[in-house]
Each structure stands twice: as C-alpha cells, then as structure tokens.
Amino acid sequence: MQALAYTLIPLAALALGAIATTIGKPGPRLRSGIQHVAAGVVFAAAASEILPDVKHGGPLLAVIIGALAGIAAMLAIKAIGTRMQGPIGLATATGIDLLVDGLVLGISFTAGARQGVLLTIALTLEVLFLGLTLVGAFGESMKRAKAIGATIAVGLALPLGTLLGGPVGTLSQPLRTGFYAFGLIALLYLVTEELLVEAHEEGAETPLVTSMFFFGFLAILIIEQLMR
C-alpha cells in the first residue's frame, strides 16, 4: 500500500505536465533541460539504490536471467513504439513503458522505503515529461479536456505496475535478485535510449542544458545522504 500511495506523486506530475502543455507549450531548451535532469536523477537512483541489491543480493545466474529478461522487454517496447504510429501507437507504447516503470517502483519498495522514495522522485520527473509529450499527441485529434483525460488514463498503468511489483518482496532471495536486475536494466534503458536520446533531438544543446544531467545526478546523491 505504501508503494501504491507514492504513485500518486508521479501521477500528479503527469496531470500537471498535461495541463501545462495545453496552456503553453514549453520551448525546446526547457524540454531538453527537463529530460537531462530526469536522466541524471534516474541514473543516480539506479546506480545508488538498485545496483547494490543486484551485486550483493543473490546468485550470478539470477542476475543474468533477470538482466536478459529486462533487455528483451525493453527491446520489445521499442519495437512496439516503432511499429505503431500516431497517438494510439504512442499511447500504447507509453502505457507499456509506465507499466514497467510501476513494476520497477513496486520492486524498489520491496528493497526498502528509501529506495522506493528515491525512485519515486526519479520517475516523477520522467512522467512529467511524458505528460508534456502525450497530451501534445492527443491534442492533434481531441479537444483539450479529452486530451488531458486520455493522458491521465494512460498514466493509470503506473499504479497497476506497482501493484504487480509489490508481491516480489514475498519471493525467495534469488528471484528477488532477478527482479532487481530486470529493474536495473529498465532504468538504464530509460536513461540511455529514451530520455537522453529525445533530449538531444530537441536541438537545444548548451553547456547549461547538458550540465542538467549532472545536477540531477548530484541532487539524488544529496537527498540520499540526507535520508540516512
């Protein structure tokens, strides 16, 4: 229940991003900056909170199987996003992406409350950007209110994934380690193949925008130290 309650934070960010886009679309430099910050935050959360559980949590075979499953899942999501065009295709790919993010969030809370809170912060920034993107796609064929509603409906995949990830805590140690490895791959994919790729496509690279990745990374390290 704790993990499910925390999903309200990124869901609120999703709604905020959707509403903000209908009022005034942010410029490419701002979007790129948000994506860089989100990438740094997610990378720091993965490296500092999930990676230690993968390294020291269970047998190597569990790590390998979980990582391979994560790679296969991420490539499948990418294939779906490539083949399905238009708002429906984007919504489907985003929903699957959020389902996996929710699963990772649920898994992180089984590793500890601190891990879950830090990952919630990371995913909140990611989901904020998704709200900016998705409502823009819906806005091409829907009225403003319907576009916001459809965006929030897609966002419900996040708490659904969290519910699916919750029971991981009841599994044996090797199985938990496999799920942690899966979650680590999912987060690294999010950083390297989604957030940073899309940030660079904005064509608004400046030293300040690029540095936002490291500021996001540093922010999570500071928050982690303060929570100890």
MIGU-738294 format. One record per atom (N, C-alpha, C): residue in three letters; y, z, x. Coordinates in steps of 0.001 Angstrom, whole numbers, padded with zeros to 6 digits, always signed. Example, Ala and Ser with C-alpha at 12.3 -4.5 7.8 and 13.67 -1.06 7.14 Angstrom:
REM residues 2
Ala-005690+007800+013190 Ala-004500+007800+012300 Ala-003300+007800+013200 Ser-002250+007080+012850 Ser-001060+007140+013670 Ser+000030+007870+012900 
REM end
This chain:
REM residues 228
Met-001209+000000+000823 Met+000000+000000+000000 Met+001270+000000+000865 Gln+001210+000660+002025 Gln+002371+000686+002905 Gln+002739-000722+003359 Ala+001727-001488+003778 Ala+001972-002852+004233 Ala+002539-003705+003103 Leu+002001-003542+001892 Leu+002470-004329+000756 Leu+003929-004013+000437 Ala+004305-002738+000555 Ala+005695-002354+000297 Ala+006639-002995+001308 Tyr+006202-003084+002543 Tyr+007050-003667+003583 Tyr+007259-005165+003391 Thr+006369-005824+002658 Thr+006564-007262+002427 Thr+007786-007531+001553 Leu+008287-006499+000858 Leu+009486-006682+000052 Leu+010695-007024+000923 Ile+010670-006590+002184 Ile+011797-006863+003085 Ile+011888-008348+003411 Pro+010814-008979+003925 Pro+010916-010425+004156 Pro+011085-011231+002875 Leu+010535-010759+001758 Leu+010743-011473+000500 Leu+012219-011460+000109 Ala+012874-010324+000333 Ala+014312-010245+000064 Ala+015077-011201+000979 Ala+014630-011306+002231 Ala+015270-012238+003174 Ala+015072-013679+002718 Leu+013891-013977+002184 Leu+013615-015320+001673 Leu+014569-015661+000534 Ala+014728-014720-000398 Ala+015637-014942-001522 Ala+017077-015080-001040 Leu+017456-014262-000070 Leu+018808-014326+000474 Leu+019076-015677+001129 Gly+018089-016151+001905 Gly+018242-017458+002537 Gly+018355-018574+001515 Ala+017553-018479+000450 Ala+017587-019498-000598 Ala+018934-019512-001310 Ile+019430-018348-001644 Ile+020714-018260-002351 Ile+021856-018728-001449 Ala+021805-018308-000181 Ala+022872-018680+000759 Ala+022969-020192+000923 Thr+021816-020866+000923 Thr+021813-022314+001101 Thr+022458-023026-000073 Thr+022266-022503-001280 Thr+022866-023139-002454 Thr+024375-022917-002505 Ile+024857-021870-001841 Ile+026302-021601-001820 Ile+026988-022432-000741 Gly+026401-022430+000434 Gly+026963-023187+001549 Gly+025921-023362+002636 Lys+025588-024585+002967 Lys+024546-024847+003942 Lys+025036-024510+005348 Pro+024295-023679+006085 Pro+024719-023331+007445 Pro+024654-024537+008372 Gly+025508-024558+009359 Gly+025555-025661+010304 Gly+024376-025642+011259 Pro+024179-026728+011997 Pro+023032-026829+012904 Pro+023042-025774+013997 Arg+024213-025394+014491 Arg+024269-024389+015554 Arg+023815-023033+015049 Leu+024236-022670+013833 Leu+023821-021393+013257 Leu+022317-021395+012974 Arg+021806-022497+012412 Arg+020370-022580+012128 Arg+019555-022481+013418 Ser+019997-023189+014446 Ser+019291-023138+015716 Ser+019335-021740+016316 Gly+020485-021066+016190 Gly+020595-019702+016700 Gly+019643-018751+016001 Ile+019555-018873+014664 Ile+018648-018025+013891 Ile+017205-018270+014317 Gln+016858-019529+014508 Gln+015495-019861+014909 Gln+015170-019329+016302 His+016130-019390+017223 His+015903-018849+018561 His+015711-017334+018521 Val+016551-016655+017748 Val+016405-015203+017618 Val+015045-014859+017019 Ala+014677-015555+015940 Ala+013393-015297+015287 Ala+012234-015531+016245 Ala+012313-016604+017044 Ala+011251-016895+018008 Ala+011128-015784+019032 Gly+012257-015295+019541 Gly+012222-014207+020513 Gly+011662-012926+019937 Val+012024-012633+018694 Val+011540-011422+018028 Val+010029-011497+017791 Val+009562-012626+017270 Val+008133-012786+017002 Val+007336-012739+018309 Phe+007837-013392+019358 Phe+007137-013403+020642 Phe+007026-011988+021214 Ala+008119-011223+021129 Ala+008100-009856+021639 Ala+007126-008982+020848 Ala+007121-009144+019522 Ala+006206-008359+018690 Ala+004758-008687+019016 Ala+004474-009970+019223 Ala+003108-010377+019556 Ala+002693-009828+020911 Ala+003585-009930+021907 Ala+003245-009517+023270 Ala+003127-008005+023410 Ser+003990-007271+022729 Ser+004026-005825+022933 Ser+003122-005049+021980 Glu+002827-005609+020804 Glu+002085-004846+019804 Glu+000688-005396+019503 Ile+000527-006699+019514 Ile-000780-007268+019169 Ile-001632-007506+020419 Leu-001016-008026+021479 Leu-001765-008340+022697 Leu-002508-007140+023286 Pro-001912-005940+023367 Pro-002667-004801+023901 Pro-003935-004487+023108 Asp-003872-004643+021774 Asp-005065-004395+020961 Asp-006141-005440+021222 Val-005713-006665+021527 Val-006676-007718+021843 Val-007323-007462+023201 Lys-006519-007042+024168 Lys-007014-006857+025530 Lys-007945-005658+025655 His-007654-004607+024935 His-008387-003357+025136 His-009176-002901+023914 Gly-009196-003710+022870 Gly-009786-003247+021625 Gly-011272-003469+021461 Gly-011838-004517+022066 Gly-013238-004811+021798 Gly-013815-005810+022788 Pro-015002-006313+022511 Pro-015695-007215+023440 Pro-015003-008569+023569 Leu-015241-009209+024712 Leu-014634-010504+025001 Leu-015062-011565+023991 Leu-016312-011516+023556 Leu-016801-012513+022605 Leu-016003-012469+021306 Ala-015652-011274+020855 Ala-014857-011145+019630 Ala-013478-011766+019816 Val-012904-011590+021004 Val-011600-012166+021306 Val-011675-013693+021268 Ile-012709-014239+021897 Ile-012866-015696+021962 Ile-013049-016288+020569 Ile-013926-015684+019772 Ile-014184-016204+018425 Ile-012929-016112+017555 Gly-012252-014975+017619 Gly-011032-014813+016829 Gly-009945-015788+017243 Ala-009793-016000+018556 Ala-008776-016927+019050 Ala-009095-018358+018641 Leu-010363-018753+018758 Leu-010744-020112+018359 Leu-010523-020327+016866 Ala-010824-019297+016075 Ala-010572-019400+014633 Ala-009081-019545+014355 Gly-008256-018820+015124 Gly-006807-018934+014956 Gly-006301-020318+015312 Ile-006814-020886+016407 Ile-006410-022237+016810 Ile-006782-023250+015734 Ala-008015-023145+015222 Ala-008467-024072+014188 Ala-007606-023957+012932 Ala-007267-022726+012547 Ala-006463-022521+011347 Ala-005055-023087+011513 Met-004454-022864+012670 Met-003094-023362+012900 Met-003051-024888+012933 Leu-004046-025492+013559 Leu-004090-026959+013592 Leu-004322-027532+012200 Ala-005108-026821+011385 Ala-005342-027273+010011 Ala-004051-027220+009202 Ile-003276-026145+009389 Ile-001997-026028+008681 Ile-001052-027145+009106 Lys-001047-027448+010409 Lys-000191-028530+010906 Lys-000604-029874+010310 Ala-001914-030097+010197 Ala-002407-031354+009629 Ala-002007-031483+008166 Ile-002083-030381+007431 Ile-001698-030401+006020 Ile-000215-030742+005888 Gly+000620-030104+006730 Gly+002045-030366+006678 Gly+002395-031795+007035 Thr+001610-032411+007936 Thr+001874-033789+008353 Thr+001490-034789+007272 Arg+000374-034538+006601 Arg-000135-035492+005619 Arg+000584-035409+004279 Met+001031-034239+003904 Met+001676-034064+002601 Met+003184-034175+002765 Gln+003776-035148+002107 Gln+005198-035413+002235 Gln+005957-034892+001007 Gly+007262-034781+001149 Gly+008099-034392+000029 Gly+008121-032891-000198 Pro+008868-032435-001222 Pro+008999-030999-001500 Pro+007671-030307-001773 Ile+006756-030974-002502 Ile+005471-030351-002813 Ile+004653-030143-001546 Gly+004661-031136-000672 Gly+003942-031007+000588 Gly+004512-029885+001438 Leu+005853-029810+001509 Leu+006491-028748+002281 Leu+006188-027381+001679 Ala+006218-027292+000344 Ala+005923-026019-000314 Ala+004482-025588-000067 Thr+003553-026537-000102 Thr+002141-026218+000145 Thr+001937-025714+001564 Ala+002486-026439+002534 Ala+002346-026034+003936 Ala+003024-024686+004185 Thr+004195-024479+003566 Thr+004905-023215+003736 Thr+004129-022060+003112 Gly+003551-022306+001924 Gly+002762-021273+001261 Gly+001567-020856+002104 Ile+000874-021826+002688 Ile-000270-021509+003552 Ile+000195-020747+004780 Asp+001328-021185+005334 Asp+001898-020513+006504 Asp+002223-019058+006181 Leu+002847-018829+005031 Leu+003192-017466+004629 Leu+001954-016635+004330 Leu+000925-017279+003803 Leu-000330-016562+003547 Leu-000909-016037+004860 Val-000878-016886+005889 Val-001371-016467+007210 Val-000474-015375+007792 Asp+000851-015534+007630 Asp+001776-014510+008120 Asp+001502-013171+007441 Gly+001268-013207+006133 Gly+000948-011977+005419 Gly-000353-011367+005896 Leu-001331-012227+006164 Leu-002608-011747+006697 Leu-002397-011040+008030 Val-001588-011642+008897 Val-001298-011035+010202 Val-000556-009712+010025 Leu+000366-009658+009056 Leu+001103-008426+008805 Leu+000161-007324+008326 Gly-000738-007677+007406 Gly-001718-006691+006947 Gly-002595-006203+008080 Ile-002992-007123+008962 Ile-003821-006759+010116 Ile-003047-005834+011051 Ser-001757-006134+011255 Ser-000957-005329+012180 Ser-000829-003886+011700 Phe-000733-003685+010395 Phe-000633-002320+009885 Phe-001935-001556+010071 Thr-003048-002246+010158 Thr-004310-001554+010447 Thr-004350-001065+011888 Ala-003549-001705+012765 Ala-003478-001269+014166 Ala-002533-000087+014329 Gly-001618+000100+013377 Gly-000683+001224+013452 Gly+000601+000910+012720 Ala+001280+001961+012237 Ala+002505+001771+011463 Ala+003594+001123+012309 Arg+003703+001512+013589 Arg+004742+000939+014442 Arg+004556-000564+014611 Gln+003314-000975+014831 Gln+003032-002402+014963 Gln+003445-003143+013697 Gly+003117-002562+012553 Gly+003445-003208+011286 Gly+004942-003325+011054 Val+005679-002262+011388 Val+007128-002274+011181 Val+007788-003315+012072 Leu+007392-003362+013346 Leu+007987-004330+014270 Leu+007676-005764+013844 Leu+006464-005989+013383 Leu+006120-007338+012932 Leu+006861-007687+011640 Thr+007118-006697+010803 Thr+007918-006938+009594 Thr+009307-007433+009966 Ile+009905-006811+010982 Ile+011217-007250+011450 Ile+011154-008694+011924 Ala+010113-009009+012691 Ala+009958-010363+013225 Ala+009797-011384+012105 Leu+008929-011084+011143 Leu+008667-012032+010068 Leu+009859-012165+009120 Thr+010674-011123+009028 Thr+011847-011193+008160 Thr+012785-012302+008612 Leu+013005-012398+009917 Leu+013869-013454+010438 Leu+013241-014828+010229 Glu+011917-014908+010436 Glu+011251-016198+010219 Glu+011376-016638+008765 Val+011114-015710+007846 Val+011129-016030+006417 Val+012540-016358+005945 Leu+013538-015734+006556 Leu+014924-016072+006233 Leu+015172-017553+006488 Phe+014686-018047+007608 Phe+014858-019464+007913 Phe+014073-020333+006931 Leu+012866-019898+006564 Leu+012073-020673+005609 Leu+012806-020805+004277 Gly+013506-019740+003887 Gly+014286-019813+002657 Gly+015378-020859+002754 Leu+016014-020937+003920 Leu+017054-021947+004130 Leu+016491-023360+004020 Thr+015283-023545+004570 Thr+014677-024876+004619 Thr+014103-025296+003270 Leu+013338-024394+002650 Leu+012581-024754+001456 Leu+013478-025018+000267 Val+014481-024191+000069 Val+015352-024405-001090 Val+016136-025708-000937 Gly+016412-026091+000310 Gly+017079-027371+000531 Gly+016214-028537+000094 Ala+014897-028440+000358 Ala+013975-029492-000063 Ala+013833-029525-001582 Phe+013726-028349-002204 Phe+013621-028295-003662 Phe+014906-028774-004326 Gly+016035-028524-003670 Gly+017324-028870-004262 Gly+017523-030355-004467 Glu+016692-031169-003806 Glu+016809-032614-003965 Glu+016316-033084-005328 Ser+015439-032294-005962 Ser+014870-032714-007241 Ser+014975-031655-008336 Met+015565-030494-008035 Met+015662-029411-009003 Met+017091-028901-009080 Lys+017387-028233-010179 Lys+018661-027543-010291 Lys+018627-026289-009417 Arg+019808-025747-009157 Arg+019940-024648-008202 Arg+019044-023454-008550 Ala+019096-022993-009793 Ala+018330-021809-010177 Ala+016825-022049-010049 Lys+016372-023241-010463 Lys+014946-023552-010360 Lys+014511-023655-008901 Ala+015377-024199-008041 Ala+015052-024312-006624 Ala+014888-022934-005998 Ile+015766-021995-006353 Ile+015654-020627-005835 Ile+014377-019965-006346 Gly+014097-020145-007656 Gly+012889-019568-008236 Gly+011621-020119-007611 Ala+011592-021427-007370 Ala+010415-022045-006755 Ala+010217-021546-005329 Thr+011325-021345-004612 Thr+011240-020837-003242 Thr+010666-019428-003217 Ile+011148-018575-004118 Ile+010636-017193-004186 Ile+009170-017185-004601 Ala+008784-018096-005519 Ala+007380-018182-005948 Ala+006464-018515-004777 Val+006905-019446-003924 Val+006123-019774-002728 Val+006023-018548-001819 Gly+007110-017769-001752 Gly+007126-016580-000907 Gly+006131-015519-001313 Leu+005632-015560-002561 Leu+004645-014576-003009 Leu+003326-014708-002257 Ala+003156-015818-001533 Ala+001961-015960-000700 Ala+001944-014906+000400 Leu+003117-014398+000786 Leu+003194-013391+001850 Leu+002515-012073+001453 Pro+002880-011447+000315 Pro+002161-010217-000070 Pro+000687-010461-000385 Leu+000360-011657-000875 Leu-001051-011971-001116 Leu-001829-011935+000195 Gly-001263-012540+001236 Gly-001914-012498+002540 Gly-002027-011083+003076 Thr-000999-010268+002825 Thr-001029-008878+003280 Thr-002163-008106+002619 Leu-002373-008356+001325 Leu-003496-007718+000633 Leu-004832-008115+001253 Leu-004941-009375+001656 Leu-006183-009845+002263 Leu-006394-009225+003641 Gly-005282-008934+004342 Gly-005403-008377+005685 Gly-005646-006878+005691 Gly-005335-006196+004607 Gly-005499-004746+004555 Gly-006901-004239+004852 Pro-007951-004826+004253 Pro-009313-004324+004487 Pro-009814-004458+005918 Val-009072-005149+006790 Val-009509-005308+008178 Val-009694-003940+008848 Gly-008876-002964+008431 Gly-008960-001640+009023 Gly-010278-000940+008780 Thr-011032-001384+007790 Thr-012319-000751+007487 Thr-013480-001401+008234 Leu-013203-002465+008970 Leu-014261-003192+009664 Leu-014607-002512+010984 Ser-015685-002962+011596 Ser-016091-002438+012894 Ser-015094-002873+013964 Gln-015131-002195+015114 Gln-014182-002490+016178 Gln-014243-003944+016655 Pro-015425-004525+016890 Pro-015455-005935+017324 Pro-014816-006882+016311 Leu-015058-006642+015025 Leu-014471-007515+014004 Leu-012960-007348+013957 Arg-012476-006114+014098 Arg-011028-005900+014123 Arg-010399-006613+015313 Thr-011060-006555+016456 Thr-010546-007237+017642 Thr-010468-008744+017406 Gly-011481-009303+016753 Gly-011463-010721+016427 Gly-010290-011076+015539 Phe-009987-010239+014551 Phe-008843-010490+013673 Phe-007527-010335+014419 Tyr-007456-009379+015346 Tyr-006244-009232+016148 Tyr-006007-010481+016989 Ala-007079-011036+017562 Ala-006963-012261+018358 Ala-006494-013417+017473 Phe-007016-013486+016266 Phe-006578-014502+015307 Phe-005082-014358+015039 Gly-004641-013136+014789 Gly-003235-012889+014509 Gly-002336-013228+015684 Leu-002813-012933+016892 Leu-002023-013246+018089 Leu-001803-014747+018215 Ile-002854-015524+018016 Ile-002730-016981+018091 Ile-001774-017493+017016 Ala-001874-016948+015816 Ala-000994-017382+014721 Ala+000470-017132+015066 Leu+000771-015986+015666 Leu+002151-015674+016021 Leu+002653-016556+017158 Leu+001810-016790+018154 Leu+002216-017656+019266 Leu+002441-019086+018782 Tyr+001617-019534+017856 Tyr+001811-020871+017279 Tyr+003143-020935+016542 Leu+003442-019887+015809 Leu+004701-019841+015066 Leu+005896-020004+016007 Val+005822-019345+017165 Val+006921-019410+018120 Val+007024-020787+018771 Thr+005894-021265+019323 Thr+005929-022459+020176 Thr+005933-023774+019409 Glu+005284-023817+018247 Glu+005126-025087+017537 Glu+005965-025201+016275 Glu+006609-024115+015880 Glu+007436-024186+014675 Glu+008886-023794+014964 Leu+009113-022531+015266 Leu+010488-022060+015400 Leu+011247-022759+016524 Leu+010684-022786+017729 Leu+011403-023384+018856 Leu+011486-024904+018730 Val+010427-025531+018238 Val+010453-026986+018061 Val+011553-027380+017088 Glu+011618-026698+015953 Glu+012623-027017+014945 Glu+014029-026648+015423 Ala+014129-025583+016221 Ala+015430-025194+016760 Ala+015983-026277+017682 His+015117-026864+018485 His+015562-027916+019397 His+015875-029206+018647 Glu+015236-029426+017513 Glu+015518-030619+016726 Glu+016898-030582+016095 Glu+017490-029401+016013 Glu+018825-029285+015427 Glu+019869-029987+016298 Gly+019564-030167+017603 Gly+020501-030848+018492 Gly+021773-030069+018739 Ala+021690-028737+018686 Ala+022887-027902+018855 Ala+022703-026942+020023 Glu+022027-027380+021067 Glu+021738-026520+022199 Glu+023004-026217+023007 Thr+023307-024954+023156 Thr+024357-024469+024036 Thr+023782-023269+024779 Pro+024392-022847+025884 Pro+023883-021650+026576 Pro+023780-020434+025655 Leu+024754-020277+024760 Leu+024721-019132+023857 Leu+023550-019225+022893 Val+023347-020401+022286 Val+022243-020582+021344 Val+020909-020359+022040 Thr+020740-020917+023237 Thr+019491-020744+023977 Thr+019240-019279+024308 Ser+020298-018552+024644 Ser+020142-017137+025011 Ser+019715-016275+023832 Met+019872-016778+022599 Met+019496-016002+021426 Met+018004-015648+021435 Phe+017176-016508+022025 Phe+015747-016201+022134 Phe+015545-014900+022903 Phe+016259-014752+024002 Phe+016074-013584+024863 Phe+016715-012337+024260 Phe+017814-012526+023529 Phe+018407-011396+022832 Phe+017448-010876+021753 Gly+016779-011800+021049 Gly+015796-011387+020056 Gly+014636-010650+020694 Phe+014168-011163+021824 Phe+013075-010524+022564 Phe+013482-009112+023001 Leu+014690-009005+023566 Leu+015180-007713+024046 Leu+015368-006724+022900 Ala+015814-007211+021753 Ala+016042-006330+020605 Ala+014755-005636+020181 Ile+013636-006374+020159 Ile+012365-005768+019772 Ile+011918-004737+020799 Leu+012120-005021+022084 Leu+011742-004057+023122 Leu+012549-002767+022991 Ile+013842-002908+022655 Ile+014687-001719+022473 Ile+014233-000926+021259 Ile+013990-001621+020157 Ile+013537-000939+018938 Ile+012214-000230+019178 Glu+011306-000900+019915 Glu+010005-000288+020216 Glu+010178+001003+021006 Gln+011068+000989+021982 Gln+011304+002202+022782 Gln+011893+003324+021934 Leu+012798+002973+021026 Leu+013423+003977+020168 Leu+012437+004584+019165 Met+011392+003825+018824 Met+010424+004323+017841 Met+009369+005235+018460 Arg+009323+005322+019777 Arg+008321+006178+020438 Arg+008686+007635+020345 
REM end
